[in-house]
Amino acid sequence: MLVCPQKDVDDAGINIVNLFKTENKHQTPFYHVGNEFVQDCWNKIGAKPNTGMISIMTLLNYNVAELFVSGFSFYDEGNMSTEIYRNDVSLLNGAPFLGGSASHSQAPQKSFFRKILLEEENNIKIDSYLKNILDIEYNNVKQL
């Protein structure tokens, strides 16, 4: 199953839900979290959420016994350009599609995720890399 944790139309004006349905040659089951859910996440965080942040928030709606978050960096690994996200797509008005902090402010997302971790410490395990990025005291950590 493929889960789409973004609005059905992306910032470049492309309907990604319809695009997937058109390109789904193997009839892979597809679930879209819904525009309202994405907007609710945006409102709670106070910034446009990363796909990973929306995915975590989606999973937490299902009363999971344990969620292990690994490889999540909030783009702190240094590989994310702040000037261009996809150089093959521009916004409808012709402006470049910006990424990194220009499109997804990371500080509010880190702050929101710290809050989630405090509320869900028994249910969420993170890797030591993420613990260092968030700069928090947290006990449910898998050392890398």
C-alpha positions as CSV (number, residue, x, y, z in Angstrom):
1,M,0.0,0.0,0.0
2,L,1.1,3.5,-0.8
3,V,0.1,6.3,1.6
4,C,0.1,9.9,0.4
5,P,0.7,12.1,3.4
6,Q,0.3,15.5,1.6
7,K,-2.4,17.6,0.1
8,D,-3.8,16.1,-3.2
9,V,-2.4,19.0,-5.2
10,D,1.2,19.9,-4.5
11,D,2.8,23.4,-4.4
12,A,3.6,23.1,-8.1
13,G,-0.1,22.6,-9.0
14,I,0.2,18.9,-9.8
15,N,-2.6,16.7,-8.6
16,I,-0.5,13.9,-7.1
17,V,-3.4,11.7,-6.2
18,N,-4.7,11.7,-9.8
19,L,-1.2,11.3,-11.1
20,F,-0.7,8.2,-9.0
21,K,-4.0,6.7,-10.1
22,T,-3.0,7.3,-13.7
23,E,0.5,5.7,-13.3
24,N,-0.6,2.9,-10.9
25,K,0.2,0.1,-13.4
26,H,0.3,-2.7,-10.7
27,Q,-3.0,-1.6,-9.0
28,T,-1.1,-0.9,-5.7
29,P,-3.6,0.0,-3.0
30,F,-3.5,3.7,-2.3
31,Y,-4.6,5.8,0.7
32,H,-4.6,9.6,0.8
33,V,-4.7,11.0,4.4
34,G,-6.9,13.9,3.2
35,N,-6.5,17.6,2.7
36,E,-8.2,18.4,6.0
37,F,-5.8,16.2,8.0
38,V,-2.8,17.8,6.3
39,Q,-4.2,21.3,7.1
40,D,-4.8,20.3,10.7
41,C,-1.2,19.1,11.0
42,W,0.0,22.4,9.5
43,N,-2.2,24.3,12.0
44,K,-0.9,22.3,15.0
45,I,2.7,22.6,14.0
46,G,2.6,26.2,12.9
47,A,4.4,25.6,9.7
48,K,4.2,23.5,6.5
49,P,4.9,19.9,7.7
50,N,7.4,17.6,6.2
51,T,6.0,14.4,4.7
52,G,7.7,12.5,7.6
53,M,6.0,14.6,10.2
54,I,2.6,14.1,8.7
55,S,3.3,10.3,8.4
56,I,4.2,10.2,12.2
57,M,1.0,12.1,13.0
58,T,-1.0,9.7,10.8
59,L,0.4,6.6,12.5
60,L,-0.3,8.1,16.0
61,N,-4.0,8.2,15.1
62,Y,-4.0,4.4,15.1
63,N,-3.1,3.7,18.7
64,V,0.2,2.0,17.8
65,A,1.8,0.0,20.7
66,E,5.3,1.3,19.6
67,L,6.6,3.5,16.9
68,F,10.3,3.5,16.1
69,V,11.4,6.7,14.2
70,S,14.8,6.3,12.6
71,G,16.6,8.1,9.8
72,F,14.5,11.3,10.4
73,S,16.8,14.3,10.3
74,F,14.7,17.4,9.7
75,Y,17.1,18.0,6.9
76,D,20.0,18.6,9.3
77,E,22.3,16.2,7.5
78,G,23.2,19.0,5.1
79,N,22.0,17.5,1.8
80,M,18.9,19.6,1.4
81,S,19.2,22.7,-0.8
82,T,17.5,25.8,0.5
83,E,17.2,27.3,-2.9
84,I,15.6,24.6,-5.1
85,Y,13.8,21.4,-4.2
86,R,12.9,20.1,-7.7
87,N,14.6,21.8,-10.6
88,D,12.2,20.2,-13.1
89,V,9.1,21.8,-11.7
90,S,8.1,25.4,-11.0
91,L,5.1,26.9,-9.3
92,L,2.2,27.9,-11.4
93,N,3.5,31.5,-11.6
94,G,6.9,30.4,-12.9
95,A,8.8,30.8,-9.6
96,P,11.2,28.0,-8.6
97,F,9.8,25.4,-6.2
98,L,11.7,26.2,-3.0
99,G,12.6,23.6,-0.4
100,G,14.4,23.3,2.8
101,S,13.7,26.1,5.3
102,A,12.3,28.2,2.5
103,S,9.4,25.8,2.1
104,H,9.2,23.7,5.2
105,S,10.4,25.6,8.3
106,Q,12.1,23.0,10.5
107,A,12.3,24.8,13.9
108,P,8.5,24.6,14.5
109,Q,8.4,21.0,13.5
110,K,11.3,20.1,15.8
111,S,9.5,21.9,18.6
112,F,6.2,20.1,17.9
113,F,7.9,16.7,17.7
114,R,9.6,17.3,21.1
115,K,6.1,17.9,22.5
116,I,4.8,14.7,20.9
117,L,7.8,12.8,22.4
118,L,7.1,14.1,25.9
119,E,3.4,13.0,25.5
120,E,4.2,9.6,24.0
121,E,7.6,8.6,25.5
122,N,6.4,5.1,26.3
123,N,5.2,4.5,22.8
124,I,7.8,6.2,20.6
125,K,11.4,5.1,20.3
126,I,13.8,7.3,18.4
127,D,17.4,6.7,17.2
128,S,20.3,8.4,18.8
129,Y,20.9,10.5,15.7
130,L,17.5,12.1,16.1
131,K,17.9,12.5,19.8
132,N,21.1,14.6,19.1
133,I,19.3,16.6,16.4
134,L,16.5,17.5,18.8
135,D,18.9,18.1,21.6
136,I,16.6,16.6,24.2
137,E,16.8,14.3,27.2
138,Y,14.9,11.3,26.2
139,N,15.0,7.7,27.5
140,N,13.4,5.6,24.8
141,V,16.4,5.7,22.4
142,K,18.0,3.1,20.2
143,Q,21.8,3.8,20.0
144,L,23.2,3.8,16.4
